[in-house]
Amino acid sequence: MSRRPRERGQPKVLVVDDEPDLLELLELTLSRMGLDTTRAQSVEEAIRLLDAQAFDLCLTDMRLPDGEGLRVVEHITDKGLDVPVAVITAFGSAENAVAALKAGAFDYLAKPVALEQLRALVKQALKVPEKPSTPSSYQLLGESPAIMQVRQMIDRLSKSQAPVFITGESGSGKELAARMIHLGGPRAEQPFVPVNCGAIPENLMESEFFGYRKGAFTGAEGDRDGFFQAANGGTLFLDEVADLPLPMQVKLLRAIQEKRVRKVGSTTEEPVDVRIISATHKKLPALVDAGEFRQDLFYRLHVIELAMPSLREMREDIPSIADAILRKLSRAQPARLDVEAVAALESYPFPGNVRELENILERGLSLAADPLKITADDLHLTPPPEEADSALPAGDKWPLQDYLDRVERAAINEALEKTRYNRTAAAKLLGITFRAMRYRMERLGIK
């Protein structure tokens, strides 16, 4: 059964999820890409819509009220619908991701959904042409001493071929710095391949990194290159390298040392020439001491360190960075922040750094009554827990229940902010179930 003909217009995307927060995030992001979205909140509703309308892409959660999102993937495959489908899985759910890929899904996203990964996935699925990458396409904004020092270091590192290890908090621009190093050096005309090491199911890692031969395992219908072959001649960026399991660390170390890789199912090795840039927000030396990361691999990766500053260390740059983000987000005349909004941003702690600032501005732009002016109220900033606690008088620790409620409310708000208001991911971060998270939010009046 082929796709039903439909009139030309905006590409249509079916989004299948029963979580309002995630639905809203997906719809806002897709609409800004010029896509028309349709919601479905159950498997049956999704199947009914797929049979009645034509879609260019389907994004479905794996956990739905009336069953698994895998049924949506299987329906598309069984009916022969020409609709690429990607699944959204809970963080670390390798079995779900593998099952979805075997059923016909072309890709997957892990929760909490990263907007950059979502956009890249959608562009790949819809074959939206990418703009050519040039050194001027990627810039670290700001004039603070911290960011100027980073730019100077990037200039020096671009002239070297030594492995670079980038440290910094989540959202501080580690991948951007890696791209600038690549584009400023002799490999600029060759591929830059970014890999999120924490997003790959462990049982798929070897084939994803090194490729595989036809027949190497069920579903391997042809030869396929891995990340190393794709980056041959260029740069391989290993983001969140601390999340690699120990068995994969051994194989990665050999590939880096020998500059050769063996595809799964092959008896021979093939040479590869890649520059390795790695990054993590975790304290890798502490993981080495704990036996969770190989010391020999650490020394192979940690040749030159580049430390990315947090947004808190460059507060004077927040207004200019915010203006640049608003120019990128606005289709016509860019919106402006009023004085109170700028002051609110300058006093906010930004645990998610520049990535969080972009999400806050995108939300503010969507909620602003005036499309050309964003107020402090439009930003919906959550007061930092530390400031909220310090504002309490010393004797305000009783009644005990009131004090504990304030502490719990602050912790939940912080977890929600760090996970871009994805309640499922926030519950995982807090170490509680989603049901407990929902109950606590209702009891404490958190919207």
C-alpha positions in Angstrom: 0.0 0.0 0.0 1.6 3.3 -1.1 1.1 6.7 0.3 -2.1 8.3 -0.7 -1.7 11.4 -3.0 -2.2 14.7 -1.3 -2.0 18.3 -2.2 1.3 20.2 -1.9 1.9 22.3 1.1 3.6 22.1 4.4 5.1 18.7 5.3 2.8 17.0 7.7 4.0 15.3 10.9 2.0 12.9 13.1 3.1 13.2 16.8 1.9 10.4 19.0 2.3 11.0 22.8 0.1 11.3 25.8 2.3 13.7 27.8 1.1 17.3 27.3 4.5 18.8 28.2 6.4 16.8 25.5 3.6 17.3 23.0 3.8 21.0 23.4 7.6 21.0 23.1 7.5 18.9 19.9 4.7 21.0 18.3 6.5 24.3 19.0 9.8 23.0 17.6 8.2 21.4 14.5 6.1 24.5 13.7 9.2 26.7 13.8 10.6 24.3 11.1 7.6 25.1 8.9 5.9 21.8 9.6 2.2 21.0 10.1 1.7 18.8 13.1 -1.2 16.6 14.1 -1.6 15.1 17.6 -2.6 11.6 18.6 -2.7 10.5 22.2 -3.1 6.7 21.8 -2.1 3.9 19.5 -5.7 3.5 18.1 -6.0 7.2 17.4 -2.6 7.2 15.6 -3.6 4.2 13.4 -6.9 5.8 12.5 -5.2 9.0 11.5 -2.5 7.1 9.5 -5.3 5.3 7.6 -7.3 8.4 6.9 -4.5 11.0 6.1 -1.1 11.2 4.4 1.9 12.1 6.6 5.5 12.8 5.7 6.8 11.7 9.2 5.6 10.1 12.3 7.1 10.6 15.8 5.7 8.2 18.5 6.4 7.6 22.1 7.0 3.9 23.1 4.7 4.0 26.1 1.1 4.9 25.4 -2.2 4.4 27.4 -3.5 1.6 25.2 -0.3 -0.2 24.3 3.2 0.1 22.9 4.2 2.7 20.2 5.8 -0.3 18.5 2.3 -1.1 17.2 2.3 2.2 15.3 5.7 1.3 13.7 4.4 -2.2 12.8 1.2 -0.8 11.3 3.1 1.6 9.0 5.4 -1.3 8.0 2.6 -3.8 7.5 0.5 -1.4 5.4 3.4 -0.4 3.3 2.9 3.3 4.1 5.7 5.6 2.8 6.0 7.3 6.2 9.3 7.4 8.0 8.7 6.8 11.7 11.0 7.5 14.7 10.3 6.5 18.2 10.9 8.3 21.5 12.2 6.0 24.2 12.9 6.4 27.9 16.5 7.1 28.7 18.5 3.9 28.6 15.7 1.7 27.2 18.0 -0.1 24.8 15.5 -3.0 24.3 12.8 -0.6 23.1 15.1 1.1 20.7 16.4 -2.1 19.2 12.8 -3.5 18.8 11.7 -0.4 17.1 14.6 -0.4 14.6 13.9 -4.1 13.8 10.2 -3.3 13.3 11.0 -0.6 10.7 11.7 2.6 12.6 14.5 4.6 10.9 15.7 6.3 14.1 15.0 7.0 17.7 15.2 9.8 20.3 15.9 9.3 24.0 14.1 11.3 26.7 14.6 14.0 27.6 14.4 15.0 24.0 17.2 17.3 22.9 15.9 19.9 20.4 19.1 19.8 18.3 18.8 16.1 17.9 15.1 16.4 17.1 15.7 18.9 14.4 18.6 16.9 12.9 16.4 13.8 12.9 13.5 15.6 11.2 15.8 17.1 8.5 17.2 13.7 7.8 13.8 12.1 7.5 12.3 14.8 5.3 15.6 15.3 3.4 15.6 19.0 4.1 18.9 20.3 2.6 21.4 21.5 5.1 23.2 24.8 4.7 26.8 24.3 3.9 29.0 24.5 7.0 31.7 27.3 7.0 33.8 28.6 9.8 31.6 31.7 10.0 28.5 29.5 10.5 29.6 28.6 14.1 30.5 31.3 16.6 30.9 31.5 20.3 29.2 34.7 21.2 30.3 37.1 23.9 33.2 39.4 24.8 33.7 38.4 28.5 37.3 37.4 29.5 36.2 33.8 29.9 34.8 33.3 26.4 37.7 35.3 24.8 40.2 32.9 26.4 38.2 30.0 25.0 38.3 31.5 21.5 42.0 32.0 21.7 42.5 28.4 22.8 40.3 27.1 19.9 42.5 29.0 17.5 45.6 27.3 18.8 43.9 23.8 18.9 42.8 24.2 15.3 46.4 24.2 14.1 47.1 20.9 16.0 46.0 17.4 15.3 46.3 16.2 18.9 43.2 14.8 20.6 41.2 17.4 22.5 39.1 16.8 25.7 36.4 19.4 26.2 34.9 19.8 29.7 32.0 21.9 30.9 28.4 21.8 32.1 25.6 20.6 29.9 24.5 23.2 27.4 27.8 25.2 27.6 28.7 24.8 23.9 31.1 21.8 23.9 29.9 20.6 20.5 30.1 24.1 19.1 33.7 24.4 20.3 34.5 21.0 18.7 33.1 22.2 15.3 35.1 25.4 15.5 38.3 23.4 16.1 37.5 21.2 13.2 36.5 24.0 10.8 39.6 26.1 11.7 42.0 23.3 10.9 43.3 21.4 7.9 40.4 18.8 8.1 37.8 21.5 7.5 36.8 20.2 4.1 36.4 16.7 5.5 33.5 15.3 7.6 32.7 16.3 11.1 30.8 13.4 12.8 29.2 14.1 16.2 28.3 11.0 18.3 26.3 11.1 21.6 27.8 8.1 23.3 25.0 8.1 25.9 22.2 7.7 23.4 23.4 4.5 21.7 22.1 1.2 23.1 25.0 -0.9 24.4 24.3 -3.9 22.1 24.4 -1.6 19.0 27.6 0.3 19.9 30.1 -1.9 18.1 28.1 -1.9 14.8 27.4 1.8 15.1 31.0 2.8 15.7 32.7 0.3 13.4 30.0 -0.7 10.9 29.0 -4.2 9.9 29.1 -6.7 7.0 26.0 -8.1 5.3 24.7 -11.1 7.2 26.7 -10.3 10.4 23.4 -10.4 12.4 19.7 -10.6 11.8 18.6 -7.6 9.8 22.0 -6.8 8.4 20.9 -6.8 4.8 23.9 -5.1 3.4 27.3 -3.7 4.3 27.3 -0.5 6.4 30.0 1.9 7.5 30.2 3.1 11.1 31.1 6.4 12.7 34.8 5.9 12.2 34.4 5.3 8.4 32.0 8.2 8.1 34.6 10.5 9.7 37.5 9.2 7.8 39.8 12.1 6.9 37.9 14.4 9.3 36.9 14.6 12.9 35.0 12.3 15.2 33.4 14.1 18.1 32.6 11.8 21.0 30.1 13.6 23.2 29.4 12.3 26.7 32.2 9.9 26.4 32.0 9.1 30.1 28.8 7.1 29.3 30.6 4.5 27.3 30.5 1.0 29.0 33.8 -0.6 29.8 33.7 -3.3 27.1 33.3 -0.5 24.4 36.1 1.5 26.0 38.5 -1.3 25.3 37.5 -1.5 21.6 37.6 2.3 21.2 41.1 2.4 22.8 42.3 -0.1 20.2 40.8 1.7 17.3 42.4 5.0 18.4 45.8 3.3 19.0 45.9 1.2 15.9 44.0 3.6 13.6 42.3 0.6 12.2 38.8 -0.8 12.7 37.1 -4.1 12.1 33.5 -4.2 11.0 31.2 -6.6 12.8 31.2 -9.8 10.8 34.5 -9.1 9.0 37.8 -10.9 9.3 39.9 -8.0 8.2 40.7 -4.5 9.5 40.6 -1.3 7.5 42.6 1.8 8.2 40.9 5.0 9.3 42.3 8.5 9.7 40.2 10.6 12.2 41.0 13.3 14.7 39.3 12.5 18.0 37.6 15.3 20.0 35.8 14.1 23.1 33.6 15.8 25.7 31.7 15.2 28.9 30.1 17.2 31.7 31.1 14.5 34.2 34.4 14.5 36.3 36.3 11.9 34.3 39.3 11.6 36.7 36.9 10.7 39.5 35.4 7.9 37.3 38.9 6.7 36.6 39.6 6.5 40.3 36.3 4.6 40.8 37.2 2.1 38.1 34.3 3.2 35.9 36.5 4.6 33.1 39.8 3.1 31.8 42.9 5.0 32.7 44.7 4.2 29.5 41.7 5.5 27.4 41.6 8.6 29.6 45.2 9.4 28.8 44.6 8.8 25.1 41.7 11.2 25.0 42.9 13.8 27.6 45.8 15.1 25.7 44.8 18.8 25.6 41.9 20.0 27.8 39.5 22.8 26.8 37.3 24.0 29.6 34.0 25.7 28.6 32.8 28.4 30.9 29.2 28.3 32.3 26.8 31.1 31.5 27.1 32.2 35.2 30.8 33.0 34.5 29.9 35.3 31.7 26.8 37.1 32.8 27.8 40.3 31.1 27.4 38.5 27.7 23.8 37.3 28.4 22.1 40.3 26.7 24.1 40.0 23.5 23.7 36.2 23.4 20.0 36.6 24.0 19.7 39.1 21.1 21.6 36.8 18.8 19.3 33.9 19.7 16.2 36.0 19.1 17.4 37.0 15.7 17.9 33.3 14.9 14.4 32.3 16.2 12.5 35.2 14.6 11.4 34.8 11.0 10.9 38.5 10.3 11.7 41.4 12.6 13.4 40.0 15.7 11.8 40.4 19.1 13.5 42.4 21.9 13.7 41.9 25.6 12.4 44.7 27.8 14.6 46.0 30.7 12.9 43.8 33.3 13.4 40.7 31.2 17.1 41.4 30.7 17.5 41.9 34.5 15.6 38.7 35.2 17.9 36.7 32.8 21.1 38.3 34.3 20.1 37.2 37.8 19.0 33.7 36.8 21.5 30.8 37.6 21.1 28.9 34.2 21.9 25.3 35.2 21.3 24.4 31.6 23.6 27.3 30.3 23.2 28.6 26.7 21.0 25.7 25.7 18.6 26.5 28.5 18.7 30.2 27.5 17.6 29.3 24.0 14.8 27.2 25.3 13.6 30.0 27.6 13.7 32.5 24.8 11.8 30.2 22.4 9.2 29.7 25.1 9.0 33.4 25.8 8.7 34.2 22.1 5.8 31.8 21.8 3.9 33.1 24.8 4.5 36.8 24.4 1.4 38.9 23.8 3.5 41.3 21.7 5.5 39.3 19.1 8.2 42.1 19.1 8.6 42.5 22.9 9.3 39.9 25.5 8.6 40.7 29.1 10.0 39.1 32.3 6.6 37.4 32.8 6.8 35.9 29.4 10.0 34.1 30.3 8.3 32.1 33.2 11.6 31.8 35.1 11.6 29.6 38.2 13.3 31.2 41.2 16.5 29.4 42.0 16.1 27.1 45.0 19.2 28.5 46.7 17.8 32.0 46.6 14.4 30.9 47.7 15.9 29.1 50.8 18.2 31.9 51.7 15.3 34.4 51.7 13.7 32.4 54.5 14.2 33.7 58.1 16.4 31.5 60.2 13.5 30.4 62.4 11.3 29.4 59.4 12.1 25.7 59.7 8.9 25.0 61.5 6.2 24.0 61.3 8.3 21.1 60.0 5.9 20.1 57.2 5.8 23.6 55.7 9.6 23.7 55.7 9.9 20.2 54.1 7.3 21.2 51.4 9.3 24.2 50.5 12.5 22.1 50.1 10.6 19.5 48.1 9.0 22.1 45.8 12.4 23.7 45.1 13.9 20.3 44.3 11.1 19.4 41.9 11.2 22.8 40.2 15.0 22.5 39.7 14.6 18.9 38.2 11.9 20.2 35.9 14.0 23.0 34.7 17.0 20.8 34.1 14.9 18.4 32.0 13.1 21.1 30.0 9.9 20.4 31.9 9.7 16.8 30.9 8.0 15.2 34.0 9.1 11.7 33.1 12.8 12.7 32.9 12.5 14.9 36.0 11.1 11.9 38.0 14.0 9.8 36.9 16.5 12.5 37.9 14.8 12.7 41.4 14.8 8.9 41.7 11.0 8.6 42.0 8.3 7.1 39.8 6.3 9.1 37.4 3.2 8.4 39.4 4.9 9.7 42.6 6.1 12.8 40.7 2.6 13.6 39.5 1.1 13.1 43.0 3.8 15.4 44.6 3.2 18.1 41.9 -0.5 18.0 42.5 -0.1 18.1 46.3 2.4 21.1 46.2 0.4 23.0 43.5 3.2 22.9 40.9 1.8 23.5 37.4 
